[in-house]
């Protein structure tokens, strides 16, 4: 997959299938667009291009709040998901005021036509231009609009997934995404309390602007050196030790190596429990043994 920046000089010398959208998380609703794109591309023997934005378009229209920078996927993970969904060309366009002020017709002429699309695929709620219209088929390309994808609770959306992550309902988030929610972080030195308790932990600094699950203890898988290991993780403030800084700590089962400075990817699988302040360390250790048993016996859903 080639990653490009959109500019006035961008020009393709081949016909394409073009997919339009922001795609935070590339969840099951988004995946429906790419399923259709792959079918069309196979029939027409074309490659697939995506035009998207590096940040949320709402940043251009609404009063800034720091939370607006948070995403469901890091930039690296998002690119990996595009590639897994069959994208050949990933093109980023900054969502500037100038870009937003184009009408739908101007967007079609100035932007869409640069991709030489035979087919353009969008979601049902994707509008273009300052006049906020759905893209229409022209003599140059056909537009396919994918209807909303739902489950028994309604539309599958990035908003629902963000709320699930923020509430600690990782099982629900994963069901909506179609894959395990993940964060990556750098292993740094902490207080080494886990080692004293018999559960050494990797303390992670999350450098990406991604949503961190709610405070609690979770079953997780950890990926490093290309291998996947089961473990459990705590997100919280070390209440038993009167901590004040929010931490992400991961204990990897049957692993005793030193991994400071490594980047680990944590796949969040399910929440075990809320955080509790224990009266003494013995009760904390007893609870951690129960947590370990739950995590070890968790069966990853197919």
C-alpha positions as CSV (number, residue, x, y, z in Angstrom):
1,X,0.0,0.0,0.0
2,X,1.3,3.5,-0.9
3,X,0.6,6.4,1.4
4,X,0.4,9.8,-0.2
5,X,-0.5,13.4,0.6
6,X,-3.2,15.0,-1.5
7,X,-2.2,18.2,-3.4
8,X,-2.9,20.0,-6.6
9,X,-0.4,18.0,-8.5
10,X,-1.7,14.6,-7.5
11,X,-2.7,12.6,-10.6
12,X,-3.3,8.9,-11.2
13,X,-2.6,7.3,-14.5
14,X,-5.0,4.4,-14.0
15,X,-8.7,4.0,-13.2
16,X,-9.5,3.3,-9.6
17,X,-12.2,2.4,-7.1
18,X,-12.3,5.3,-4.7
19,X,-13.6,5.0,-1.1
20,X,-14.4,8.2,0.9
21,X,-14.6,8.6,4.7
22,X,-12.8,9.4,7.9
23,X,-12.8,5.8,9.3
24,X,-11.8,6.2,12.9
25,X,-11.3,2.6,14.0
26,X,-12.3,1.0,10.7
27,X,-15.1,-0.8,12.5
28,X,-17.6,-3.3,11.1
29,X,-19.7,-0.6,9.6
30,X,-16.6,0.8,7.8
31,X,-15.6,-2.7,6.7
32,X,-18.8,-3.1,4.8
33,X,-17.6,-0.3,2.4
34,X,-14.3,-2.1,1.9
35,X,-16.0,-5.4,1.3
36,X,-18.0,-3.8,-1.5
37,X,-14.8,-2.0,-2.8
38,X,-13.0,-5.3,-3.1
39,X,-15.9,-7.0,-4.9
40,X,-16.1,-4.1,-7.4
41,X,-12.3,-3.9,-7.8
42,X,-12.2,-7.7,-8.5
43,X,-14.9,-7.5,-11.2
44,X,-13.4,-4.4,-12.9
45,X,-9.8,-5.4,-12.3
46,X,-9.0,-2.1,-10.6
47,X,-7.0,-1.0,-7.5
48,X,-8.6,0.7,-4.5
49,X,-7.8,4.2,-3.3
50,X,-9.0,5.9,-0.1
51,X,-9.2,9.6,0.5
52,X,-9.3,10.4,4.2
53,X,-8.2,12.9,6.8
54,X,-5.4,12.7,9.4
55,X,-7.6,14.3,12.1
56,X,-11.4,14.6,12.8
57,X,-13.1,17.1,10.4
58,X,-14.9,18.5,13.5
59,X,-11.7,20.2,14.5
60,X,-12.4,22.6,11.7
61,X,-15.8,23.6,12.9
62,X,-16.0,23.3,16.7
63,X,-14.3,24.9,19.7
64,X,-11.2,22.9,20.4
65,X,-11.1,20.6,23.4
66,X,-8.0,18.3,23.9
67,X,-10.2,15.2,23.8
68,X,-11.0,16.0,20.2
69,X,-7.5,14.7,19.3
70,X,-8.1,11.3,20.7
71,X,-8.7,8.4,18.2
72,X,-9.7,4.8,18.4
73,X,-6.6,3.8,16.5
74,X,-3.1,5.1,16.3
75,X,-1.9,6.4,12.9
76,X,0.2,3.2,12.5
77,X,-2.7,0.9,13.4
78,X,-5.1,2.8,11.1
79,X,-2.7,2.4,8.2
80,X,-2.4,-1.4,8.9
81,X,-6.2,-1.7,8.9
82,X,-6.5,0.0,5.6
83,X,-3.9,-2.3,4.1
84,X,-5.7,-5.4,5.6
85,X,-8.9,-4.2,4.0
86,X,-7.4,-4.2,0.5
87,X,-6.4,-0.6,0.0
88,X,-3.7,0.0,-2.6
89,X,-3.4,3.8,-2.3
90,X,-4.0,5.7,1.0
91,X,-4.3,9.4,0.5
92,X,-4.5,12.0,3.3
93,X,-6.1,15.4,2.8
94,X,-5.9,18.0,5.6
95,X,-9.5,19.1,6.4
96,X,-8.9,22.8,6.1
97,X,-11.4,25.7,5.9
98,X,-10.5,26.1,2.2
99,X,-11.2,22.4,1.6
100,X,-14.5,22.5,3.6
101,X,-15.8,25.5,1.6
102,X,-16.0,23.7,-1.7
103,X,-19.4,22.8,-2.9
104,X,-20.3,19.2,-3.7
105,X,-19.8,19.9,-7.4
106,X,-16.5,21.6,-6.8
107,X,-15.4,18.6,-4.6
108,X,-16.3,16.2,-7.4
109,X,-14.4,18.3,-10.0
110,X,-11.4,19.3,-8.0
111,X,-10.8,16.3,-5.8
112,X,-12.7,13.2,-6.9
113,X,-11.8,13.4,-10.6
114,X,-8.1,13.4,-9.7
115,X,-8.5,9.7,-8.8
116,X,-9.9,8.7,-12.2
117,X,-12.6,6.7,-10.4
118,X,-14.9,4.3,-12.2
119,X,-16.7,3.7,-8.9
120,X,-16.9,5.8,-5.8
121,X,-18.0,4.2,-2.5
122,X,-19.3,6.1,0.5
123,X,-21.3,5.4,3.6
124,X,-24.9,6.5,3.9
125,X,-24.1,9.5,6.1
126,X,-21.1,10.8,4.1
127,X,-21.8,14.2,2.7
128,X,-19.5,16.4,0.6
129,X,-19.0,20.1,0.1
130,X,-20.3,23.2,2.0
131,X,-23.8,22.3,0.8
132,X,-23.5,19.0,2.6
133,X,-24.9,16.8,-0.2
134,X,-24.5,13.1,-0.8
135,X,-22.2,12.4,-3.8
136,X,-24.1,11.7,-7.0
137,X,-23.2,9.5,-9.9
138,X,-21.9,11.3,-13.0
139,X,-21.1,10.4,-16.5
140,X,-17.5,9.7,-15.3
141,X,-18.2,7.5,-12.3
142,X,-20.9,5.6,-10.5
143,X,-21.5,6.2,-6.8
144,X,-22.4,3.3,-4.5
145,X,-23.8,4.3,-1.1
146,X,-23.5,1.6,1.6
147,X,-26.5,1.6,4.0
148,X,-25.9,1.7,7.8
149,X,-24.7,-1.5,9.5
150,X,-26.6,-2.3,12.7
151,X,-26.7,-4.7,15.5
152,X,-29.5,-5.3,18.1
153,X,-28.7,-2.0,19.8
154,X,-28.6,0.2,16.6
155,X,-26.1,1.7,14.2
156,X,-22.5,0.5,14.5
157,X,-20.5,3.7,14.9
158,X,-17.3,5.2,16.2
159,X,-19.3,7.1,18.8
160,X,-20.7,3.9,20.3
161,X,-17.2,2.4,20.3
162,X,-15.6,5.4,22.0
163,X,-18.3,5.3,24.7
164,X,-17.8,1.6,25.2
165,X,-14.0,2.0,25.6
166,X,-14.4,5.0,28.0
167,X,-16.9,2.9,30.1
168,X,-14.6,-0.1,30.2
169,X,-17.0,-2.2,28.1
170,X,-14.2,-3.7,26.0
171,X,-16.1,-6.7,25.0
172,X,-18.8,-4.5,23.4
173,X,-16.1,-2.3,21.8
174,X,-14.4,-5.4,20.3
175,X,-17.7,-6.7,19.0
176,X,-18.4,-3.4,17.2
177,X,-14.9,-3.1,15.9
178,X,-14.6,-6.7,14.6
179,X,-11.1,-7.0,16.2
180,X,-9.5,-6.4,19.6
181,X,-9.1,-2.8,20.7
182,X,-5.5,-2.1,21.2
183,X,-3.0,0.5,22.5
184,X,0.8,0.6,22.3
185,X,3.2,2.0,24.8
186,X,6.8,2.3,25.8
187,X,7.9,0.2,28.8
188,X,9.4,2.5,31.5
189,X,10.5,2.1,35.1
190,X,7.8,2.4,37.8
191,X,7.7,1.8,41.5
192,X,8.4,-2.0,41.1
193,X,5.5,-2.8,43.5
194,X,4.2,-5.5,41.2
195,X,7.5,-7.4,41.6
196,X,7.2,-7.2,45.3
197,X,3.7,-8.7,45.1
198,X,4.8,-11.6,42.9
199,X,3.3,-10.0,39.8
200,X,6.0,-7.9,38.0
201,X,4.4,-5.5,35.6
202,X,5.5,-3.6,32.5
203,X,4.6,0.1,33.1
204,X,3.5,1.6,29.8
205,X,3.7,5.2,28.6
206,X,1.0,5.6,25.9
207,X,2.4,8.2,23.4
208,X,-0.4,8.0,20.8
209,X,-3.5,10.2,21.1
210,X,-5.8,7.2,21.6
211,X,-8.7,6.5,24.0
212,X,-7.6,4.6,27.1
213,X,-10.1,2.2,28.6
214,X,-11.8,3.1,31.9
215,X,-10.1,2.5,35.2
216,X,-10.1,-1.2,36.0
217,X,-8.5,-4.6,35.6
218,X,-8.6,-6.3,32.2
219,X,-7.7,-9.6,30.5
220,X,-5.4,-8.8,27.7
221,X,-2.9,-10.2,25.2
222,X,0.5,-8.5,24.8
223,X,2.5,-8.5,21.5
224,X,6.2,-7.9,21.4
225,X,9.0,-9.5,19.3
226,X,6.2,-10.8,17.0
227,X,4.8,-13.1,19.7
228,X,1.5,-12.9,21.5
229,X,1.3,-13.5,25.2
230,X,-1.6,-13.7,27.6
231,X,-1.7,-11.4,30.7
232,X,-3.8,-9.0,32.7
233,X,-3.5,-5.3,33.0
234,X,-4.6,-2.6,35.4
235,X,-5.5,0.9,34.5
236,X,-5.8,3.2,37.5
237,X,-4.2,5.3,40.2
238,X,-2.7,2.5,42.5
239,X,-5.4,3.2,45.0
240,X,-4.0,0.8,47.6
241,X,-0.8,2.8,47.6
242,X,-2.5,6.2,47.4
243,X,-1.3,6.9,43.9
244,X,-2.4,10.1,42.0
245,X,-1.1,9.5,38.5
246,X,-3.1,7.3,36.1
247,X,-1.0,4.3,35.1
248,X,-1.2,1.4,32.6
249,X,0.5,-1.7,34.0
250,X,0.6,-5.1,32.3
251,X,1.6,-8.4,33.9
252,X,2.6,-11.0,31.2
253,X,2.1,-14.6,32.3
254,X,5.1,-16.9,32.4
255,X,7.5,-14.2,31.4
256,X,10.4,-12.8,33.5
257,X,12.5,-11.0,31.0
258,X,13.6,-7.3,31.2
259,X,11.9,-5.3,28.5
260,X,12.5,-1.7,29.5
261,X,12.5,0.5,26.4
262,X,10.5,-1.9,24.4
263,X,7.3,-1.0,22.6
264,X,4.4,-3.3,23.6
265,X,1.0,-3.6,22.0
266,X,-1.8,-4.5,24.4
267,X,-4.9,-6.1,23.0
268,X,-7.7,-5.4,25.4
269,X,-10.0,-8.5,25.6
270,X,-12.5,-8.1,28.5
271,X,-12.9,-6.3,31.8
272,X,-12.4,-8.4,34.9
273,X,-13.4,-5.9,37.6
274,X,-13.3,-2.3,38.8
275,X,-10.4,-1.0,40.8
276,X,-10.7,-1.5,44.6
277,X,-8.7,0.0,47.4
278,X,-7.6,-2.9,49.6
279,X,-7.1,-2.7,53.4
280,X,-3.8,-4.6,53.2
281,X,-1.4,-6.1,50.7
282,X,-2.5,-9.7,51.5
283,X,-6.0,-9.0,50.3
284,X,-4.6,-7.4,47.2
285,X,-2.5,-10.5,46.4
286,X,-5.5,-12.8,46.9
287,X,-7.5,-10.7,44.5
288,X,-4.7,-10.7,41.9
289,X,-4.6,-14.5,42.0
290,X,-8.3,-14.5,41.2
291,X,-7.7,-12.0,38.4
292,X,-4.9,-14.2,37.0
293,X,-7.2,-17.3,37.0
294,X,-9.9,-15.4,35.1
295,X,-7.4,-14.0,32.6
296,X,-5.7,-17.3,32.0
297,X,-9.0,-19.1,31.4
298,X,-10.5,-16.4,29.1
299,X,-11.2,-17.8,25.7
300,X,-10.6,-15.4,22.8
301,X,-13.7,-15.1,20.8
302,X,-13.5,-16.1,17.1
